Amino acid sequence: MIGIAVQVLSLIETYLLPLVLSGGNAALVTSIIQTLTKMLPLIVTEIGDLYDPVKNIIQVLSSAPGTTADQLASLKTLDTKADAAFEAIAAETDAEAG
């Protein structure tokens, strides 16, 4: 399952983000946000491998000129959830190591 998630994130980064940055429409941004939101439970499970690609996608979408205020709010929420999940996993890993 992790392999599929990595492939999806890679496809988003490689093919969809350039479209967004070149003036892609709001529907594309919404679709990417929805995909990331649906994938978040899996991403949290495999946070070490998927954290950087997710953060990159969020950053690019947040800086895209066509991203709406509602989409920016959704991205901020998604970013906060991803950070919280990463910190929780890191704390758990530290506790297990110590």
N, C-alpha and C positions, 0 to 999 in steps of 0.2 A: 504494500500500500504506500509505503514511503517513496518508492520509486516513481509511482504515478504522481504523487504530490510534487516531487522535485521536477518532473517533466512538465506539469501544468504551470508551475511557477516559472520555469525556464521559458516556456512558450509565451507566457505573459510578458516577461522581460524582453525577450527577443523580438517578438512580432507585434504585440499590442501596445506596449509603451511608446515605441516610435510613432505609431499612428496617433496616439493621444497627443504627443508632443508636437506633431505636425498639424494640429488643428482638428483632431478627432472629436467626434460628437459626444454630447453628454451621456447618451445611452451607452456608449462603450465604457465610459468611466463608471457608470452605475453597474454595469455588468461585471466589471473587474472587482469592484467593491463587494458585490454580492458573492462572487466566487471566493474571494479571500475570507469573507465572513463565514461562509459555509465550510470552508476548509480549516478554520481556526481550531476546532477541537483536535483535528489530526496534527496540525502544525504545532500545537502545544505539546502533544505526545512526543513529537520528534523535534523539539524546539532548537536543539543544537545545530541541526543540519539546515533547518528552514528559516531560522530567525533572520539572517542577513538578507536573503532574497525577498522575504516579506517586507522588511523594513525599507529595502530599496524601492520596491513597487509603491509602497505608501508614500515615500519621499517624492518619487517622480510624479505620481498622480497629484500630490499636494501642490507641486510647483507648476503643473500644467496650466496654461492660460485658460483653457475651456472648462476647468473644473468649477462647478457651482458652489455656492455657500453651503447648501445642504450636503453635497458630496464631501466638501472639506470637513464638515462636522462629523460625517460618518467615518472619514479617514482618521480624524483625531481620536474618535472612540476606538476604532480598530487598532490604532497605534498604541493607545493606552493599554488595551487588553493584551496585545502582544508583549509589551514591556512587562506588564504585571506577571504574565505567564512565564516569561523568561526569568524574571527575578525569583519567582516561586520555585522553579526548577533548579535554579542555581543555589538557592538556600537549602533545598532538599539534598542536593548533591554534596554541598559543603557539610551538612549535618551528618550524612552517611560517611563521609571521608573522615570526619573528626571524631 
